[in-house]
Amino acid sequence: MTRLPGLDLLRAIAIVWVVLFHTAGAGLSMPFRDFSILGWMGVDLFFVLSGFLIGEQLLKPIAQRRELNIGKFYISRAFRILPAYAVVVLLYFLLPFTREGHGLPPLWQFLSFSVNLQVDVGTNTFSHVWSLCVEEHFYLFFPLIVWLLMNRSSTAKVLALAIAIIGFGMALRGHLWLTKLDTFPVYRSYVENIYYPTYNRLDGLLAGVLLAGLKVFKPSHWELVVKHGNKVLLAGLAGLGLAIWIFKERFGFTATVIGFPLLSFSLAFIVAAASSTNSLIGKFKVPGAALLATLAYSMYLTHKSVFQMVKTLIGPQLVDNDYLAFAVYGGAVLAGAAILYLTVERPFLKLRSKYLARNKDESQRIDGVNAQVTNT
């Protein structure tokens, strides 16, 4: 896809927000605490972005009456996700000094992307991989759902299914809150039973997919969204503000039940606004945003490990100066992400481009031969 500065900006905000949130978990003293305490919402922003971008990628062929090549999609995702992930998992298992937590889940959980389904918060090294597990489950099952529904769906059916998924998630989270949430420690039982599992975190991905569906199947409606980008942005910010207010009691019943869909659909409005060059956040290129967006995946994989290594080496020298600590830890995170991106992620993205281009040429050659045979 053509890079949109607004989406690059949101991806950059999401990764910075997540990294700042994890500074507290690493025991680091940093500025911008009021902003960073809400940094877990950056994951929900990533979910909405993924739903939107992957949704458009898979829905566009259907709208154009073209074949949906699920195998090609899986191969493309494998080139994108697996190499850098495999390297980081390998480093965690081979180099104990890179581990930021108190234990390491078994290797099979990392290989099967099930870390978020069989959670032990006490074994919390590389625990942030839970969100990648959610994304991987989405990559695996969503194309199959699209394939099953592509000739049997309508706007009414899609909306009914979306409402059912949202309602199911709200009911399930409410039930789990009432039956599984321990009084102490609340955080541990909350993340194990409610926050991490994929079946509780579909709101953001669904909001992004619905936004993609609007763009692909209802272009006239999408044009209105693009035309009124700033109004859409304002609506999204208003919803985000309400979600932040609800999540003041982050582990409360109300936040658990209605907070996630409210947050997700508010972020979807913001993503829609970022897709419009008429909006405040979609019109201009923010310096550094594209770089952060490019490094976002590598940064996501490595930042907690980098925190641990810097803290071990020079942490005591940084405790009395929050801004110096911010500069040092931030610079180290960027450096670690750049190394992984340049040595692993980028080369495999180039390989993916070559593979897909070669596969496309071969497909076109076969189509040409078939056309000649048919004409003959």
FIKOL-469636 format. One record per residue (C-alpha): x negated, y, z; residue number from 1. Coordinates in nm, 3 decimals. Each point is the difference from the previous one (the first is absolute). Layout:
// FIKOL-469636
X | Y | Z | NUM
...
// end
This chain:
// FIKOL-469636
0.000 | 0.000 | 0.000 | 1
-0.103 | 0.359 | -0.055 | 2
-0.129 | 0.132 | 0.331 | 3
0.230 | 0.254 | 0.158 | 4
-0.168 | 0.245 | 0.239 | 5
0.296 | -0.015 | 0.237 | 6
-0.023 | -0.377 | 0.040 | 7
-0.376 | 0.022 | 0.046 | 8
0.062 | 0.256 | 0.272 | 9
0.249 | -0.226 | 0.180 | 10
-0.232 | -0.298 | -0.022 | 11
-0.281 | 0.214 | 0.141 | 12
0.224 | 0.123 | 0.283 | 13
0.108 | -0.356 | 0.075 | 14
-0.351 | -0.140 | 0.036 | 15
-0.128 | 0.296 | 0.203 | 16
0.305 | -0.027 | 0.225 | 17
-0.057 | -0.371 | 0.058 | 18
-0.372 | 0.045 | 0.068 | 19
0.068 | 0.280 | 0.250 | 20
0.258 | -0.216 | 0.175 | 21
-0.254 | -0.278 | 0.047 | 22
-0.254 | 0.234 | 0.161 | 23
0.203 | -0.018 | 0.322 | 24
0.005 | -0.378 | -0.013 | 25
-0.378 | 0.006 | -0.039 | 26
-0.030 | 0.214 | 0.311 | 27
-0.131 | 0.300 | -0.191 | 28
0.055 | 0.360 | 0.104 | 29
0.105 | 0.201 | -0.305 | 30
0.176 | 0.326 | -0.089 | 31
0.343 | 0.009 | -0.167 | 32
0.153 | -0.229 | 0.265 | 33
0.358 | 0.118 | -0.054 | 34
-0.031 | -0.088 | -0.367 | 35
-0.189 | -0.325 | 0.048 | 36
0.242 | -0.145 | 0.257 | 37
0.255 | -0.033 | -0.281 | 38
-0.253 | -0.155 | -0.235 | 39
0.171 | -0.339 | 0.005 | 40
0.255 | 0.164 | -0.234 | 41
-0.270 | 0.008 | -0.265 | 42
0.056 | -0.374 | -0.045 | 43
0.367 | 0.065 | -0.076 | 44
-0.106 | 0.259 | -0.256 | 45
-0.222 | -0.263 | -0.163 | 46
0.295 | -0.240 | -0.010 | 47
0.219 | 0.255 | -0.176 | 48
-0.277 | 0.081 | -0.249 | 49
-0.055 | -0.370 | -0.071 | 50
0.370 | -0.063 | -0.047 | 51
0.022 | 0.293 | -0.239 | 52
-0.309 | -0.074 | -0.209 | 53
0.033 | -0.379 | -0.012 | 54
0.374 | 0.031 | -0.047 | 55
-0.046 | 0.222 | -0.303 | 56
-0.264 | -0.232 | -0.140 | 57
0.233 | -0.301 | 0.018 | 58
0.330 | 0.169 | -0.085 | 59
-0.117 | 0.197 | -0.302 | 60
-0.035 | -0.307 | -0.229 | 61
0.358 | -0.097 | 0.085 | 62
0.130 | 0.347 | -0.082 | 63
-0.190 | -0.015 | -0.329 | 64
0.133 | -0.350 | -0.080 | 65
-0.349 | -0.147 | 0.013 | 66
-0.116 | -0.326 | 0.154 | 67
-0.091 | 0.008 | 0.368 | 68
-0.342 | -0.165 | 0.027 | 69
-0.017 | -0.110 | 0.363 | 70
-0.326 | -0.191 | -0.046 | 71
-0.171 | 0.312 | -0.133 | 72
0.130 | 0.195 | 0.299 | 73
-0.138 | -0.255 | 0.248 | 74
-0.338 | -0.004 | -0.171 | 75
-0.013 | 0.379 | 0.001 | 76
0.080 | 0.013 | 0.371 | 77
-0.257 | -0.270 | 0.076 | 78
-0.277 | 0.200 | -0.169 | 79
0.115 | 0.309 | 0.188 | 80
0.041 | -0.140 | 0.351 | 81
-0.194 | -0.320 | 0.058 | 82
-0.371 | 0.075 | -0.070 | 83
-0.043 | 0.288 | 0.245 | 84
0.221 | -0.175 | 0.254 | 85
-0.201 | -0.323 | -0.025 | 86
-0.328 | 0.187 | 0.053 | 87
0.130 | 0.175 | 0.313 | 88
0.140 | -0.323 | 0.144 | 89
-0.336 | -0.167 | -0.065 | 90
-0.185 | 0.281 | 0.178 | 91
0.229 | -0.027 | 0.302 | 92
-0.069 | -0.372 | 0.032 | 93
-0.375 | 0.011 | -0.070 | 94
-0.095 | 0.323 | 0.180 | 95
0.149 | 0.019 | 0.351 | 96
-0.128 | 0.356 | 0.057 | 97
0.251 | 0.123 | -0.259 | 98
0.297 | -0.118 | 0.209 | 99
0.192 | 0.279 | 0.170 | 100
0.231 | -0.225 | 0.203 | 101
-0.014 | -0.267 | 0.267 | 102
0.049 | -0.307 | -0.213 | 103
0.045 | -0.112 | -0.358 | 104
0.306 | -0.183 | -0.137 | 105
-0.079 | -0.330 | -0.177 | 106
-0.121 | 0.019 | -0.357 | 107
0.306 | -0.177 | -0.141 | 108
0.222 | 0.288 | 0.113 | 109
-0.208 | 0.248 | -0.199 | 110
-0.006 | -0.228 | -0.303 | 111
0.376 | -0.058 | 0.011 | 112
0.087 | 0.363 | 0.083 | 113
0.193 | -0.115 | 0.304 | 114
-0.175 | 0.210 | 0.264 | 115
0.316 | 0.205 | 0.045 | 116
0.225 | -0.304 | 0.046 | 117
-0.187 | -0.184 | 0.274 | 118
-0.128 | 0.290 | 0.202 | 119
-0.213 | -0.004 | 0.312 | 120
-0.071 | 0.362 | 0.090 | 121
-0.268 | -0.118 | 0.242 | 122
-0.190 | -0.123 | -0.306 | 123
-0.007 | 0.336 | -0.169 | 124
-0.305 | 0.018 | -0.226 | 125
0.105 | 0.115 | -0.349 | 126
0.355 | 0.025 | 0.133 | 127
0.087 | 0.279 | -0.244 | 128
0.003 | -0.262 | -0.277 | 129
0.363 | -0.064 | 0.102 | 130
0.115 | 0.267 | -0.245 | 131
-0.197 | -0.156 | -0.286 | 132
0.179 | -0.327 | 0.082 | 133
0.334 | 0.179 | -0.041 | 134
-0.113 | 0.139 | -0.335 | 135
-0.123 | -0.340 | -0.118 | 136
0.335 | -0.158 | 0.083 | 137
0.164 | 0.279 | -0.201 | 138
-0.233 | -0.061 | -0.296 | 139
0.077 | -0.371 | 0.014 | 140
0.379 | 0.001 | 0.029 | 141
0.120 | 0.325 | -0.158 | 142
-0.090 | -0.099 | -0.360 | 143
0.195 | -0.323 | 0.046 | 144
0.300 | 0.193 | 0.130 | 145
-0.020 | 0.235 | -0.298 | 146
-0.019 | -0.297 | -0.238 | 147
0.302 | -0.167 | 0.160 | 148
0.212 | 0.315 | -0.004 | 149
-0.109 | 0.168 | -0.321 | 150
0.289 | -0.137 | -0.211 | 151
0.256 | -0.022 | 0.279 | 152
-0.021 | 0.333 | 0.177 | 153
0.183 | 0.331 | -0.011 | 154
-0.030 | 0.324 | 0.192 | 155
0.277 | -0.108 | 0.236 | 156
-0.162 | -0.339 | 0.067 | 157
-0.342 | 0.154 | 0.058 | 158
0.139 | 0.256 | 0.244 | 159
0.199 | -0.270 | 0.181 | 160
-0.313 | -0.214 | 0.031 | 161
-0.200 | 0.299 | 0.127 | 162
0.264 | 0.082 | 0.262 | 163
0.004 | -0.365 | 0.106 | 164
-0.379 | -0.006 | 0.042 | 165
0.003 | 0.323 | 0.201 | 166
0.286 | -0.122 | 0.216 | 167
-0.166 | -0.336 | 0.056 | 168
-0.322 | 0.170 | 0.107 | 169
0.180 | 0.230 | 0.241 | 170
0.197 | -0.286 | 0.154 | 171
-0.304 | -0.227 | 0.028 | 172
-0.219 | 0.266 | 0.160 | 173
0.279 | 0.085 | 0.243 | 174
0.044 | -0.366 | 0.091 | 175
-0.373 | -0.050 | 0.049 | 176
-0.021 | 0.316 | 0.211 | 177
0.274 | -0.129 | 0.229 | 178
-0.129 | -0.357 | 0.027 | 179
-0.376 | 0.003 | -0.056 | 180
-0.130 | 0.329 | 0.137 | 181
-0.181 | -0.046 | 0.330 | 182
-0.009 | 0.282 | 0.248 | 183
-0.377 | -0.032 | 0.034 | 184
-0.202 | 0.036 | -0.206 | 185
0.259 | 0.151 | -0.234 | 186
-0.247 | 0.075 | -0.278 | 187
-0.118 | -0.358 | -0.030 | 188
0.343 | -0.162 | -0.024 | 189
0.122 | 0.282 | -0.228 | 190
-0.269 | -0.040 | -0.265 | 191
0.009 | -0.379 | 0.014 | 192
0.376 | -0.036 | -0.036 | 193
0.117 | 0.317 | -0.174 | 194
-0.270 | 0.219 | -0.152 | 195
-0.226 | -0.242 | -0.189 | 196
0.225 | -0.269 | -0.159 | 197
0.082 | 0.055 | -0.366 | 198
0.373 | -0.065 | 0.040 | 199
0.024 | 0.301 | 0.233 | 200
-0.196 | 0.238 | -0.224 | 201
0.182 | -0.006 | -0.334 | 202
0.148 | 0.351 | 0.028 | 203
-0.295 | 0.188 | -0.149 | 204
-0.055 | -0.240 | -0.287 | 205
0.373 | -0.002 | -0.076 | 206
0.019 | 0.380 | 0.003 | 207
-0.289 | 0.015 | -0.247 | 208
0.154 | -0.264 | -0.227 | 209
0.335 | 0.181 | -0.007 | 210
-0.183 | 0.319 | -0.092 | 211
-0.175 | -0.185 | -0.282 | 212
0.335 | -0.140 | -0.114 | 213
0.143 | 0.351 | -0.014 | 214
-0.290 | 0.116 | -0.213 | 215
0.008 | -0.296 | -0.238 | 216
0.373 | -0.068 | -0.039 | 217
0.152 | 0.343 | 0.067 | 218
-0.233 | 0.243 | -0.182 | 219
0.257 | 0.280 | -0.003 | 220
0.032 | -0.020 | 0.379 | 221
-0.377 | -0.015 | 0.031 | 222
-0.032 | 0.316 | -0.209 | 223
0.221 | 0.178 | 0.253 | 224
-0.227 | -0.120 | 0.281 | 225
-0.307 | 0.123 | -0.186 | 226
0.165 | 0.330 | -0.085 | 227
0.089 | 0.071 | 0.364 | 228
-0.323 | -0.132 | 0.148 | 229
-0.027 | 0.258 | 0.277 | 230
0.356 | -0.061 | 0.117 | 231
-0.068 | -0.374 | 0.007 | 232
-0.319 | 0.069 | 0.194 | 233
0.189 | 0.212 | 0.253 | 234
0.258 | -0.276 | 0.049 | 235
-0.279 | -0.254 | 0.051 | 236
-0.181 | 0.219 | 0.252 | 237
0.325 | 0.057 | 0.190 | 238
0.057 | -0.375 | 0.018 | 239
-0.361 | -0.058 | 0.104 | 240
0.038 | 0.256 | 0.277 | 241
0.310 | -0.180 | 0.126 | 242
-0.183 | -0.334 | -0.015 | 243
-0.292 | 0.143 | 0.200 | 244
0.247 | 0.125 | 0.261 | 245
0.165 | -0.344 | 0.022 | 246
-0.338 | -0.170 | 0.028 | 247
-0.100 | 0.212 | 0.299 | 248
0.103 | -0.314 | 0.187 | 249
-0.181 | -0.222 | -0.247 | 250
0.096 | -0.332 | 0.155 | 251
0.357 | 0.100 | 0.083 | 252
0.311 | -0.173 | -0.131 | 253
0.120 | 0.290 | -0.218 | 254
-0.339 | 0.045 | -0.164 | 255
-0.029 | -0.374 | -0.057 | 256
0.339 | -0.034 | -0.167 | 257
0.049 | 0.318 | -0.204 | 258
-0.340 | 0.166 | 0.011 | 259
-0.169 | -0.211 | -0.267 | 260
0.262 | 0.041 | -0.276 | 261
0.028 | 0.372 | 0.076 | 262
-0.377 | 0.040 | -0.015 | 263
-0.031 | -0.208 | -0.317 | 264
0.269 | 0.178 | -0.201 | 265
-0.125 | 0.339 | 0.116 | 266
-0.346 | -0.094 | -0.126 | 267
0.160 | -0.117 | -0.326 | 268
0.137 | 0.352 | -0.049 | 269
-0.351 | 0.135 | 0.056 | 270
-0.146 | -0.251 | -0.249 | 271
0.263 | 0.107 | -0.254 | 272
-0.097 | 0.363 | 0.054 | 273
-0.368 | -0.087 | -0.040 | 274
0.085 | -0.154 | -0.337 | 275
0.130 | 0.336 | -0.120 | 276
-0.235 | 0.262 | -0.136 | 277
0.266 | 0.254 | 0.098 | 278
-0.047 | -0.064 | 0.371 | 279
-0.244 | 0.162 | 0.237 | 280
-0.186 | -0.327 | 0.066 | 281
0.012 | -0.126 | -0.358 | 282
-0.108 | 0.312 | -0.187 | 283
-0.360 | 0.047 | 0.111 | 284
-0.303 | -0.224 | 0.035 | 285
-0.128 | 0.015 | 0.357 | 286
-0.381 | -0.024 | 0.009 | 287
-0.112 | -0.335 | 0.139 | 288
0.345 | -0.161 | -0.018 | 289
-0.079 | -0.209 | -0.308 | 290
-0.325 | -0.122 | 0.159 | 291
0.176 | -0.104 | 0.322 | 292
0.276 | -0.165 | -0.202 | 293
-0.258 | -0.195 | -0.199 | 294
-0.179 | -0.116 | 0.315 | 295
0.321 | -0.063 | 0.196 | 296
0.003 | -0.380 | -0.026 | 297
-0.369 | -0.043 | 0.084 | 298
0.039 | 0.252 | 0.282 | 299
0.300 | -0.188 | 0.135 | 300
-0.195 | -0.327 | 0.007 | 301
-0.317 | 0.131 | 0.163 | 302
0.077 | 0.300 | 0.223 | 303
0.047 | -0.181 | 0.332 | 304
-0.314 | -0.204 | -0.051 | 305
-0.192 | 0.318 | -0.084 | 306
0.136 | 0.163 | 0.317 | 307
-0.135 | -0.291 | 0.201 | 308
-0.347 | 0.010 | -0.151 | 309
-0.040 | 0.377 | 0.039 | 310
0.136 | -0.013 | 0.354 | 311
-0.251 | -0.271 | 0.088 | 312
-0.295 | 0.183 | -0.154 | 313
0.053 | 0.364 | 0.097 | 314
0.338 | 0.019 | 0.171 | 315
-0.131 | 0.135 | 0.335 | 316
-0.165 | 0.295 | -0.175 | 317
0.334 | 0.107 | -0.151 | 318
0.235 | -0.011 | 0.298 | 319
-0.044 | 0.366 | 0.100 | 320
0.071 | 0.155 | -0.339 | 321
0.329 | -0.094 | -0.165 | 322
-0.070 | 0.182 | -0.325 | 323
-0.348 | -0.150 | -0.036 | 324
0.150 | -0.343 | 0.068 | 325
0.266 | 0.066 | -0.262 | 326
-0.265 | 0.092 | -0.257 | 327
-0.225 | -0.296 | 0.077 | 328
0.271 | -0.265 | 0.018 | 329
0.179 | 0.147 | -0.301 | 330
-0.317 | 0.011 | -0.205 | 331
-0.084 | -0.357 | 0.096 | 332
0.349 | -0.119 | -0.098 | 333
-0.030 | 0.171 | -0.339 | 334
-0.346 | -0.148 | -0.052 | 335
0.115 | -0.351 | 0.091 | 336
0.300 | 0.028 | -0.232 | 337
-0.216 | 0.133 | -0.284 | 338
-0.245 | -0.290 | 0.035 | 339
0.278 | -0.259 | -0.014 | 340
0.172 | 0.179 | -0.288 | 341
-0.314 | 0.038 | -0.213 | 342
-0.140 | -0.348 | 0.064 | 343
0.317 | -0.210 | 0.000 | 344
0.329 | 0.175 | -0.070 | 345
-0.098 | 0.204 | -0.304 | 346
-0.190 | -0.279 | -0.182 | 347
0.298 | -0.232 | 0.036 | 348
0.236 | 0.271 | -0.121 | 349
-0.217 | 0.028 | -0.310 | 350
0.011 | -0.378 | -0.041 | 351
0.377 | 0.017 | 0.031 | 352
0.020 | 0.260 | -0.274 | 353
-0.215 | -0.213 | -0.230 | 354
0.198 | -0.315 | 0.076 | 355
0.337 | 0.165 | -0.056 | 356
-0.120 | 0.170 | -0.318 | 357
-0.134 | -0.329 | -0.137 | 358
0.321 | -0.178 | 0.097 | 359
0.204 | 0.273 | -0.173 | 360
-0.207 | -0.028 | -0.318 | 361
0.042 | -0.377 | 0.000 | 362
0.374 | 0.033 | 0.053 | 363
0.026 | 0.248 | -0.287 | 364
-0.203 | -0.235 | -0.224 | 365
0.232 | -0.291 | 0.078 | 366
0.306 | 0.219 | -0.061 | 367
-0.147 | 0.101 | -0.336 | 368
-0.063 | -0.362 | -0.099 | 369
0.353 | -0.097 | 0.106 | 370
0.142 | 0.289 | -0.202 | 371
-0.193 | -0.116 | -0.309 | 372
0.124 | -0.357 | 0.043 | 373
0.358 | 0.124 | 0.041 | 374
-0.027 | 0.219 | -0.309 | 375
-0.152 | -0.284 | -0.198 | 376
// end
